[in-house]
Amino acid sequence: MRLPNTEHTSRPWRIHELTRDFRLEDVWALPTPGGPDDFPRLVQRFASADPSQRSSRAVRTLFAIRWKLGGLLGWDGPDAGLGSRVPTLRDRLPADLRETPGPDFDALPFASLYLLDDEWAAEIANRTMHGVMHIGWVPDGTGGYRGQMAVLVKPNGLFGSSYMAAIRPFRHLIVYPAMLREGSGNGGRAPASRHGARVAQMVDSKSRIGDLVPGDVKERRCRP
């Protein structure tokens, strides 16, 4: 379910310190109920996701087109990413956040920024934009917790702004609904707790987090 931007901006997330020049694109409630200690399990499931292996046909088609265009037009080359076209946000991290880097991604072209008890941030960059995925762990009002996702972007000039505007309907009408609708099951991996089972089940159904901000997964796998 999409949420008002204030659900993100009103909370004292540390990501606010790093992204004052970024635009908040989306805020979503993730149907991943759990207990107060289940957040690391949610984070790990996102970090290990591989959207090329499980997604709806419509989403796979959209991103096959995106990756093909990116390859042809050079949107995802080594000179378009973090540390080349744009500096990494790790350069902005205060000392305490530098000590909590977060997990590596198995397949997706993101780089973790930091991981705390209730929030995690990762970044991505290509020729169109510099983006941040922020995952928080928030009270659900019934005594439990759930995930909350925010996507922040810094478009690359007029081209990047136009691109983000063009793909917005596809993200809202196809990608996000598919993420919230598709599949269930924990991929055969037994979670450590009842709450963790629910988190694992729901994240498997939404593990297309790479669909949120475009990037070339196959190219990222080849990079050091």
KAHUHU-V560832 format. One record per residue. N is the residue number from 0. NEAR is the number of other C-alpha atoms within 8 Angstrom. Layout:
n: {N,N}
near: {NEAR,NEAR}
This chain:
n: {0,1,2,3,4,5,6,7,8,9,10,11,12,13,14,15,16,17,18,19,20,21,22,23,24,25,26,27,28,29,30,31,32,33,34,35,36,37,38,39,40,41,42,43,44,45,46,47,48,49,50,51,52,53,54,55,56,57,58,59,60,61,62,63,64,65,66,67,68,69,70,71,72,73,74,75,76,77,78,79,80,81,82,83,84,85,86,87,88,89,90,91,92,93,94,95,96,97,98,99,100,101,102,103,104,105,106,107,108,109,110,111,112,113,114,115,116,117,118,119,120,121,122,123,124,125,126,127,128,129,130,131,132,133,134,135,136,137,138,139,140,141,142,143,144,145,146,147,148,149,150,151,152,153,154,155,156,157,158,159,160,161,162,163,164,165,166,167,168,169,170,171,172,173,174,175,176,177,178,179,180,181,182,183,184,185,186,187,188,189,190,191,192,193,194,195,196,197,198,199,200,201,202,203,204,205,206,207,208,209,210,211,212,213,214,215,216,217,218,219,220,221,222,223}
near: {5,7,9,7,9,6,9,10,8,6,6,6,7,6,8,9,6,9,8,6,5,8,7,10,8,10,15,10,11,10,8,11,12,14,9,7,6,11,12,8,10,12,10,9,12,10,11,9,14,11,12,6,5,7,12,8,6,7,12,10,8,8,10,8,8,9,10,8,9,11,10,6,6,8,11,14,9,6,7,13,14,11,7,9,10,10,8,8,9,7,6,6,10,6,6,7,10,10,7,9,10,9,7,7,12,8,11,14,12,8,9,14,12,13,13,7,6,9,11,14,13,12,14,14,13,14,12,13,11,13,12,11,11,13,12,10,11,9,9,9,6,5,6,11,13,14,15,12,12,13,13,14,12,10,12,11,6,7,9,12,11,8,9,10,8,7,8,8,9,8,10,9,8,11,12,10,9,12,12,10,7,10,6,8,10,10,5,5,5,6,8,6,6,7,10,13,12,11,14,15,11,12,12,14,13,11,13,12,10,11,10,10,8,8,12,10,9,7,8,10,10,6,5,3}
